[in-house]
């Protein structure tokens, strides 16, 4: 696909055969499903490094992990010098046509969408229950976010339900659940740095009622809040998570402690405020560029326009991530792709590097993209390498548990136990 066509598309939406081990080429092609073993590989199980061992997969699920002896029925992949991880979970995206295939090609096997067309949600739900071959990441979604007329997100001509002074909040949330929303995203945004004007947003009463209604419908309530006072408002209203870190100011000890007591998780999305730094890293990395689609390359080549008077969002946000993590607040990895020089899938490689620079260990950053989001969002069949779980797996050269950038040296990806074809679209 040409860059021009990619631009139009994005902007319109802002078992085994042999006993002998076989090498997995970096351009691994799609193979049949069935039974196979990944042998003699370093295993990061989503929580810890278990040392070298083997993983047995059958019928799309992980069957066994440890010191295994492959039989003649098993195809064997050699993992020497490599690390096996669970497929990555991007906890903040906006999905559009083709984006889930782009995500899968870079090891993101699950995406959590934070505002999109609810018409795709029924198909997404069916796909993620299956262990059939697919060329797309699985999708969970908030569907339509909760905001007010004229409020964030500002996009002329974009028509979707909004909350007014006369809105029945209980019915509004029930309608989102009926559409298939897996969780409810609430937008608490009253403006931005200069020159952005002040924006209308939910009243305190409306906001609290939305959170309560979401919980009555057994849905998590996650909140867009980019400023510390709004983040504290969200936590005080019993929000389950913040899907950005606050980057207007550095939180003090009392602020961080209050967020910790509130029990909310935080998805920092630092890569959306690095103003293209991470995108330039990726475009200069030969381990990455051969696998980019035209859409991904187009997005990464964008240069976000600077805003006069804006704080150093990356520096401030990173400092807040460091303090939140040290206080024990769960940190989840998310990119906000395709916003501001971010592309689905590939930008997770940057986001994890940003989390490490912000003070997380490489292992903690990897957990933030695997076991932690699985726990916080109730994704019980993924996020770890353990018997019975879905065989969404990522094999890389080197050891990203010590050098997070080794995650860019992807050797193979399995989705539902099927080897993924990483060939980018024309």
N, C-alpha and C positions, 0 to 999 in steps of 0.2 A: 504494500500500500504506500502511496506517495505521502510525503509530509503534508501536502495540501489537503489530500483526502483525510488523512489522520486528523488534521486540524479541524476540518469541518465536522468530523464525527465527535471529537471531544467537546468542541465548543457548543455543539447542539445539545449537550447533556451536562456543561461545567462539570501346568507345573513343569516340571523341569526336564531337561533333555540330557544332561551330562553330569558326571560326578566331578570331573576336573573343574577347578576354579577358573572363571573367566574374568578378564579385566573389564571394567566398565568404562567405556570411552567417555571423554568429556562431552561429546556430542551424542550421548546415548539415545538410541532410537526406541520407539515404542515397542515393547515386547508383549507376549501373551501374559495373561494373569496365571494364577495357579500357585504351585508350591515352590518356594526358593529359599535359599539361605544367604545371608550376607555374613561372610566369615572373617574372623580375626580382625575386627574393627574396634576402634575406640568408640564407646557408646556414651553419649550424653542423653540421659533418659527423660529429660525435661526438668529434672530437679538437681541431678548430680551426675558426675562422671563415674560410671561403674567399672571402668577399666576395660581391657580388651576382652572381647567375647564374640558371640555370634547371635544372629536374630533369625528365627524361622517364621516365614509368612505363608499362609494358606488361605485361599478364598477371600482375599481382601483384608484379613485380620492378622495381627501378630499372635503367633501360637506359643512361642517359647523364646526366652532370652537367657544366654549364658554359655556354658561350655557344651556345645552341641556337636554331634557327629552326623554330617549329612549322609543321606542314603542315596542310592542310585536313582531315586525318583526326584531328587532335588537339583534344580539348577543352582549353582554356587557362584556368588559374586565375591571377589577378593577385596577385602577392606583394608589390607595392610597399608599403613601410613595415612589412613583416612579416619574421619569421624562421622558417625551416624547420629542424626538428630531427629526429633519429631518434625513433621512439617510445620512451618511457621504460621502463626495467626496474626494477621494485621488487624488491630482493634479499632482503626478509624480510617475508613475509606468512603468514597462515593462511587458506586458502581455504575458502569455504562457499558454499552455494547463492546465486546472484545476485551474489557479490562480484566475479567476473571481468568481468561487464557493467558494474558500478559502476566498476571500475578503468579499463576502456577508455574510458568517457565522459570521463575526465580525462587522456587521453593516455598512460596506462600500458598498453602493448601486450603486455608480458610480465611475468608474476609468478613469483617463485621462492618456493615455499612451503616452510616450515620445520617443519611437523608437521601431518599431516592424514590423513584416511581414504584408505588406498591403493586402495580400490575405484574411484576416479575416474581413476587414473593411466593406464590403457590408453586411455581416450577422450581424455585430455589429450594423450597422445603422438601419436595419430592427427591431432588438430586442428592441432597445431603443425607437422606435415609438409605441411599443405595450404595453398593460397593461395586457397581459396574464401572467399566472404563469411562473416563470423562477427560476432556481437555480443559476443564475449568476448575478453579478453586470453588469450594463450597461457600455458600453465602447465608449469613444471618443479617437481618436488617431492622432498622427502626421504621422503615417506610417514611411517611411524612413526619417531619419534626413539628414540634409545637411552638408556634410563634404568633406574632400579632400582625395586623396589616401595617405595611411600611417598615416592619422590623427586619432584622437579620434572618435569612440571607436576602440581601437587596439585589433583585434581578428583574428588570422591567419585563412584563409580559408573562412571567412565570406564575401560573395559576394553580393554587392548591389551597386546601382548607386552612383557615387561620382563626385564632381565638379573638373574639370581640367582647365588648362589655356585656352583650346579651347571650353569649355562648353558654350552653349547658356543658360544663366541664366534664361531668361524668359521661355524658353521651359522646362528647368529642373523643375522649380516650377510648371508650367502647368501640367507636367506629374505627379507630386505628388498629385495635386488637382484631376486629372483624376483618380488616384488610390483610392481616397476616403479620403485623409488627411483632417482632420477637422481644423487643424492649421498647421503651418510650424515650425518645430524645426530646429534651426540653431546652429551649434556647433562652438564655438569660444574658442579653447583650444590649447595653445602653449606648453604644457608640464605639469610638476608637481614638487613636492618637490623631493629631492634626495631619492632614486637613479634613479627615472624616467628620461629618456632622453628627450630632446626637441622634440616636435612634430610639424609637418607641420600643418598649419591651413589656413582658407580662408584669402585672402588678404582683405584689407580694402575696396577696390572697389567691390570685389565679395560679401562681406558681406552686404554692403549697397544696392547692386543691388538685392540680395535675399530678404531683408526686403521689399524693394519697390515693387518687383514682388508679394510677398505674399499679400501685401495690395491691389494691383491692382486686385488680385483674391479674394478679400474680405475675406482673411484669417488672423488671428492673427499670428504674428511672435514671437515665444518664443525662448529664447537663453540660451544655456548651456555656462556659463561663471563662473569659480570658483575663479577668481582673480579680485581684485578691478579695475585695469586698463582696463581689458576686459569688466567688467560690465559697466564701464563708456562709453566705446566704443559702447556697445550695446544700451545704453540709448540714446546716441548722434545720433545714426542711426535710432531712433524712434521705437525700439523694444517695443512690448506690455508687455512683461514679462521676468523675469529672473527665470529660473527653478532650480537654486541653489542660496544660498546666497554666497557671496565671503567670503572665510575663510583663505586667505593668510595674511591679515592684517586688522586691525580695521579702518573703514572709518572715516574720519574727518568730521567736520560740513559742509564744502563746498561739499564734496563728497556726503553726505547724502542729502543735499539740492538739488544737481543736479539731483539725482535719483528721488527725489520727484517732481521736476519741469518737468522731462521727462514723468511722468505719468505711468511708468511701475509698475507692481505688482512684488512681489518676492515670490517664493516657496522655503523656506530655506532648506528643506531636512536635518535637523539636525541629524535625526536618522541614516543617512548613514555615518556620520563621528563621531559617538559616540564610535566607535570601540568595539561594542558588549555590551555596558553597558545596553542599553534598552532591548536587547534580553535576557540578564540574569535576568532583572527585570520580564519580562513576563514569563519566564520558572519557576520562583519561586512563581508565583501568582496562587493560586488555583481557582480563578475566571476565569482564562484564559486557563489553560492547558487542561481541559477536552474536549475542542472544537478544539484543534489543529489537523490538518491533518498531515500525515507523512511528506509531503513536507514542511509544515510550521515548524514542529519541527526540521527537518533536517537543514533548513536554519537558524533558530534561534540558533542552536547549533554550528554554525561555529564560528571560532575565527579568525577575520581578522588579517593578518600579519601586524605587525607594520612596519613603514617606518622610517629608521634612518634619523634624521634631520627634520622630519616633524613638522610644528607648531601644537599647540593644537587647531585643527580645531573646535572642539565643543565649546571651550571657546571663540575663536575669532568669530566664526559664530554666537554664541548666543549674543555676545556684539553687533554685527552688526544688528541682528534682533531687539534687544532692541532699538537701535537708529533709525532704519528705521520705526518701529512701532510708536515710539514717534513723528516722523516727519510726520506721516500720510500716509506713503507708505502702500498700501494694502498688507497684508500678507496672503498667502494661504497655507494650510497644504498639504504636500506631502512627501512620504517616499523614493522614488527611489527603492522600492522593485522590484526584489529580490536581490538587490546588497548589499553585505557586512553585513551579519547577520540581514537582513531584510526579512520579509515575507509579502506577500500581505494580506491586511485586518488587521491582528493583530498588525502590526507595526504602524498603525495609532494611536493606544493607547499610544505608546511611543512618537511619533512625537508631539502629542498634549501636553503631559507632558513636553517635551522639550520646546515648545513654551511658556508655563506658566513659566517655570524656567527662560526663556529668558526675561520675563517682560510683556507678555500678560496676561490679566485677564483670568480666565477660560471661561468666556462668549466670550471674544474676540477670544480665541483659538477655541472654538466651532463654532463661526461664520466663522473662517478661513477654516473650513471643511464643511461648509454648504452654507450660503447665499453669502459669499464673492466670492468663486469660481463660484457659479451660476451666479453672476453678471458679473464677469470679463471674463468668457468664454461664456456668452450668453446662459446659460442653463435655459431657461425661465419656464420650467415645474417642477422644483425641487429646493431643497436647503432651502425651508422654509415650515412651516406648515401654510397653508392658503387655503381658498376655491378655488377649481379649479385646484390645483396642484396635481401632482402625489403622491399617498399614499405610499411613501418610508419612513418608520418610524422606529425609534429605541426607545425601552423602557428599561430603566435601573433602578435598585434599587438605592436609594439615590439621591444625587443632584450634578451632575458634573458641574453645574454652580458655585459651591463654592469649590468643591473638584474634580479636573479633573480625578483623578483615579477612581471615582465612575463609570466612563464610562466603566470600565472593568467588572462591574456587570450587564451584559446584561440579560434581562428577556425575551425579544421577539423582533423579527425583522419582519417587513412587507415589501415585495417588490411588487409594483403594487397592493397593497391591499391584498396580499396573505401572510399568515403566513409562515415564512421560517423554514424549518427543519434544525436545527443546528447540527444534528448528523454528525460527521466527517467521511470521507470515510475510508473504511477498509485499 
